[in-house]
Amino acid sequence: MNLNKKLYRSTTDNKLAGVCGGIAEYLDIDSTILRLIWILVVVFTGFVPGILVYIVAAIIMPVAPTVIPTPPTE
């Protein structure tokens, strides 16, 4: 288990704010499965709490840092 793993919003796998993509990257699962689970939870628990949790997560979770590749040295 990697203890240095951090939870970020995804910049590459995002549909709205990158919350589900970031959680899927953190948990190392397919983001489509996580999005389907999220939709089912929102539908069966009520739209307002599920959407509110997503908005709060989008505000609280930091965006993943961009990695700038360094050119090879000769």
N, C-alpha and C positions, 0 to 999 in steps of 0.2 A: 504494500500500500504506500502510495506516494504522499507523504505528509506536507510537502511543499505545494500541493495542488491548490489552486484558488478558483473561486467561482466568479466568472465574468460574463457579461452579456456578449454574445457572439457578434463579430463584425462580418463573418463570412457566411454563417448559416442563420440568417434572420429573415423573418417575414414581416413582423411589426417592429419590435424593439430589440429582438435578439435574445429575449429571456429564455424561451424554450430551447433555442439552439445552444445557449450557454450552459443551461442545466444539463442538456443531453451530452455536451462535450465533457462536462464535469463528471457525470455518471457513466460515461463511455457507452452510451446506448444510441440508437438511431433517433434522430430528432423527430421524424414523422410519427413514430410510436408515441413519443412523449407528447406531441401536439394532439394526437387523437385521445390520449388519456386526459389531457387538460380540457379538451372540448367536452368529453363525457362528464368530467367532474363539474364543469361549469353548468352544463345542461341539467344535471340531476341534483345539484345543490342550490341552484338559483343563479341567475345571471349576475346580479349585483355583487355578491361576495367574490365570485370567481374573477370577474373583471377588475374589481377593486384590488384584489391580491396581485393580479398581473401588473396593474398600474404602479402599485407600491414597489413591486420587484423591479420594474423598469426604472424607477427613480433611485432606488437604493443600490442596485447592482452596478458596479463600475463597468465601463466598456473595456473590452480586452485590449491590452497594449499592442500596438502595431510593431512588428519586428522588421527592421530595415536591414536587408542583406548587405553584408560588407563585401566589397570586391576582393577577389583573391590577390594576395601579395606575391610579387615575384622576387 
